[in-house]
């Protein structure tokens, strides 16, 4: 029987990347389902599209989770991504309120500002999906973001409160466990819940696809993970194919 998420919790003062650390444990055969690696400082954090995730020392949640993907096929990787995003969303929503949302594919948003992100790295051999290492960065106490040109936001900025990141990280793991339980018991509900929490759902949004600039109404996400946009006809976009211009 798989250990519950967070049964093993490694806390590090500093690390290059929690995902790299967790992946090293997988390759060394020292990892198991539910293993978590938390860092107070990350010197070379990774985000989507080879971007760096920046965080102040001891201020935020910097966490990687190792999971065995149960009976999921490699073609179902976005189902796992949605499950994780739901866990993170529900955790943040508990503190920040109903203006929390999930921006496709797996960014955490509050209003129109980014509060966190998820990066999943997979180990697939042949037709078997063996491991997923899930990196999560969530802005908790940070109030200064000089390196970023977007408009990030932290839980402290939203609530006016200062939090203990390790305590919240352990609480987040409970929300993730609940989401994984839902995945196992009722996988069809994951897509519906993900779409309910979708950023800019049924709103007009501007996009860029190569040299093409266009706008369309967000209709949610398909089971395959494609973004559904109504532009007169329904168009579908895979991850990395379009850039949001907001």
C-alpha positions as CSV (number, residue, x, y, z in Angstrom):
1,X,0.0,0.0,0.0
2,X,1.3,3.4,-1.0
3,X,2.4,5.7,1.9
4,X,0.3,8.8,2.3
5,X,1.6,12.1,0.9
6,X,3.9,13.7,3.3
7,X,4.7,10.6,5.4
8,X,8.4,11.4,4.6
9,X,9.2,15.1,4.8
10,X,12.7,16.3,4.1
11,X,13.4,19.9,5.2
12,X,16.5,21.6,3.7
13,X,17.9,25.0,4.5
14,X,19.2,25.5,1.0
15,X,19.2,23.5,-2.2
16,X,19.8,24.2,-5.9
17,X,16.4,22.8,-6.9
18,X,14.0,20.7,-4.9
19,X,13.0,18.9,-8.1
20,X,16.6,18.0,-8.8
21,X,17.1,16.8,-5.3
22,X,13.9,14.6,-5.4
23,X,14.8,13.3,-8.9
24,X,18.2,12.3,-7.6
25,X,16.5,10.3,-4.8
26,X,14.3,8.6,-7.4
27,X,17.4,7.6,-9.6
28,X,19.2,6.4,-6.4
29,X,16.1,4.3,-5.6
30,X,15.7,6.1,-2.3
31,X,12.3,7.6,-3.1
32,X,8.8,6.3,-2.5
33,X,5.3,7.6,-3.2
34,X,4.5,10.6,-1.1
35,X,8.1,11.7,-0.4
36,X,8.3,15.5,0.0
37,X,11.3,17.8,-0.2
38,X,10.9,21.3,1.3
39,X,13.6,24.0,1.0
40,X,13.8,27.3,2.8
41,X,16.0,28.6,-0.1
42,X,16.3,27.5,-3.7
43,X,19.3,28.8,-5.7
44,X,18.3,27.5,-9.1
45,X,14.6,26.9,-9.0
46,X,12.9,25.8,-12.3
47,X,9.6,27.1,-13.7
48,X,7.8,26.4,-16.9
49,X,9.5,27.0,-20.3
50,X,13.0,26.9,-18.7
51,X,12.2,30.0,-16.6
52,X,13.6,30.4,-13.1
53,X,11.4,30.4,-10.0
54,X,12.6,33.2,-7.7
55,X,11.9,33.1,-3.9
56,X,13.2,35.0,-0.9
57,X,14.9,33.0,1.8
58,X,12.5,31.3,4.2
59,X,9.5,33.3,2.9
60,X,7.6,30.9,0.6
61,X,6.6,27.3,-0.1
62,X,9.3,25.6,-2.2
63,X,8.2,22.0,-2.3
64,X,8.7,18.9,-4.5
65,X,6.5,15.8,-4.2
66,X,7.4,12.4,-5.6
67,X,4.4,10.2,-6.7
68,X,3.9,6.9,-8.4
69,X,1.2,7.7,-11.0
70,X,-1.0,4.7,-9.9
71,X,-2.6,3.1,-13.0
72,X,-2.4,6.2,-15.1
73,X,-1.0,5.8,-18.7
74,X,1.6,8.2,-20.0
75,X,-1.1,9.7,-22.2
76,X,-2.9,10.8,-19.0
77,X,-0.2,13.1,-17.7
78,X,-2.5,16.2,-17.8
79,X,-5.0,14.4,-15.6
80,X,-2.2,14.2,-12.9
81,X,-1.4,17.9,-13.6
82,X,-5.1,18.9,-13.0
83,X,-5.2,16.9,-9.8
84,X,-2.2,18.7,-8.4
85,X,-3.5,22.1,-9.5
86,X,-6.8,21.4,-7.8
87,X,-5.0,20.5,-4.5
88,X,-2.9,23.7,-4.7
89,X,-5.9,25.8,-5.7
90,X,-8.1,24.5,-2.8
91,X,-5.3,25.2,-0.3
92,X,-4.7,28.8,-1.5
93,X,-8.4,29.5,-1.8
94,X,-8.9,28.5,1.8
95,X,-6.8,31.5,2.8
96,X,-7.1,33.9,-0.1
97,X,-10.8,33.4,-1.0
98,X,-12.9,32.9,-4.1
99,X,-10.9,35.2,-6.4
100,X,-8.3,32.3,-6.6
101,X,-8.2,30.4,-9.9
102,X,-6.1,28.1,-12.0
103,X,-4.5,29.6,-15.1
104,X,-3.9,27.0,-17.8
105,X,-2.0,24.9,-17.7
106,X,-1.1,24.9,-14.0
107,X,-0.4,28.4,-12.6
108,X,-2.0,29.6,-9.4
109,X,-3.7,33.0,-9.8
110,X,-5.4,35.5,-7.5
111,X,-7.5,38.0,-9.5
112,X,-5.1,38.6,-12.5
113,X,-1.9,38.1,-10.5
114,X,0.3,35.0,-10.3
115,X,0.6,33.5,-6.8
116,X,2.4,30.2,-7.7
117,X,3.3,27.7,-10.2
118,X,3.7,23.9,-10.7
119,X,6.3,22.0,-12.7
120,X,6.0,18.3,-13.2
121,X,8.9,16.2,-14.5
122,X,8.2,12.6,-15.4
123,X,10.1,9.3,-15.7
124,X,8.5,7.1,-18.4
125,X,10.1,3.9,-19.6
126,X,8.5,2.3,-22.6
127,X,4.8,2.3,-22.0
128,X,5.1,2.6,-18.2
129,X,4.9,5.9,-16.4
130,X,7.0,5.2,-13.4
131,X,7.4,8.4,-11.4
132,X,6.4,12.0,-11.4
133,X,8.3,14.7,-9.5
134,X,6.0,17.6,-8.8
135,X,7.6,21.0,-8.0
136,X,5.4,23.6,-6.4
137,X,6.4,27.2,-5.7
138,X,3.8,29.4,-3.8
139,X,4.2,33.0,-2.8
140,X,3.5,33.2,0.9
141,X,5.4,36.0,2.7
142,X,7.2,37.6,-0.2
143,X,6.3,41.3,-0.9
144,X,9.1,42.4,-3.3
145,X,9.5,40.8,-6.7
146,X,12.2,43.0,-8.5
147,X,13.2,40.2,-10.9
148,X,9.8,39.7,-12.4
149,X,8.0,41.9,-15.0
150,X,4.6,40.3,-14.4
151,X,2.4,41.2,-11.4
152,X,3.0,38.4,-8.9
153,X,1.2,38.4,-5.5
154,X,1.7,36.6,-2.2
155,X,-0.6,35.4,0.5
156,X,0.7,38.1,2.8
157,X,-0.1,40.8,0.4
158,X,-3.7,39.4,0.0
159,X,-4.4,38.8,3.7
160,X,-2.1,41.2,5.5
161,X,-0.9,38.2,7.6
162,X,2.5,36.6,8.0
163,X,2.6,32.8,7.8
164,X,5.0,30.0,8.7
165,X,5.9,28.4,5.3
166,X,6.7,24.9,6.7
167,X,3.4,24.7,8.6
168,X,1.5,25.8,5.4
169,X,3.5,23.3,3.3
170,X,2.4,20.4,5.5
171,X,-1.1,21.7,5.3
172,X,-0.9,21.8,1.6
173,X,0.1,18.2,1.5
174,X,-3.3,17.3,3.1
175,X,-5.1,19.1,0.3
176,X,-3.0,17.2,-2.2
177,X,-3.8,13.9,-0.5
178,X,-7.5,14.7,-0.8
179,X,-7.1,15.5,-4.5
180,X,-5.2,12.2,-5.1
181,X,-7.9,10.3,-3.3
182,X,-10.5,12.0,-5.6
183,X,-8.3,11.0,-8.6
184,X,-8.5,7.3,-7.5
185,X,-12.2,7.2,-6.5
186,X,-13.7,9.5,-9.1
187,X,-11.3,10.5,-11.9
188,X,-14.0,11.9,-14.1
189,X,-14.7,14.6,-11.5
190,X,-11.2,16.1,-11.8
191,X,-11.8,17.7,-15.2
192,X,-15.1,19.2,-14.1
193,X,-13.7,20.7,-10.9
194,X,-10.6,22.0,-12.7
195,X,-12.8,23.8,-15.3
196,X,-14.9,25.3,-12.4
197,X,-11.7,26.9,-11.0
198,X,-10.5,28.0,-14.4
199,X,-9.0,31.5,-14.8
200,X,-10.9,33.8,-17.2
201,X,-13.5,31.2,-17.9
202,X,-16.0,32.6,-20.5
203,X,-14.0,35.8,-20.8
204,X,-12.4,37.4,-23.8
205,X,-8.6,37.0,-23.7
206,X,-5.8,38.1,-26.1
207,X,-3.3,35.6,-27.3
208,X,-0.2,35.3,-29.4
209,X,0.7,32.3,-31.6
210,X,3.9,32.9,-33.4
211,X,3.3,36.0,-35.5
212,X,-0.5,35.7,-35.1
213,X,-2.3,37.9,-32.5
214,X,-5.9,37.1,-31.8
215,X,-8.5,37.1,-29.1
216,X,-11.2,34.6,-28.1
217,X,-13.4,33.5,-25.3
218,X,-12.0,30.9,-22.9
219,X,-14.2,27.8,-22.8
220,X,-12.1,25.7,-20.5
221,X,-9.8,22.7,-21.1
222,X,-10.4,19.4,-22.9
223,X,-9.6,16.0,-21.3
224,X,-6.4,15.9,-23.3
225,X,-5.2,19.1,-21.7
226,X,-5.8,21.3,-24.7
227,X,-7.0,24.9,-24.1
228,X,-10.4,25.5,-25.7
229,X,-10.9,29.0,-27.2
230,X,-13.9,30.3,-29.1
231,X,-12.8,32.6,-31.9
232,X,-15.8,32.2,-34.1
233,X,-15.0,28.6,-34.3
234,X,-13.7,26.5,-31.4
235,X,-9.9,26.2,-31.5
236,X,-7.7,23.9,-29.4
237,X,-4.2,24.7,-28.3
238,X,-1.6,22.4,-26.7
239,X,0.8,23.5,-24.0
240,X,3.4,25.9,-25.3
241,X,1.5,26.7,-28.5
242,X,0.0,30.1,-27.4
243,X,1.0,32.9,-25.1
244,X,-1.5,34.8,-23.0
245,X,-1.2,38.5,-23.5
246,X,-2.4,39.5,-20.1
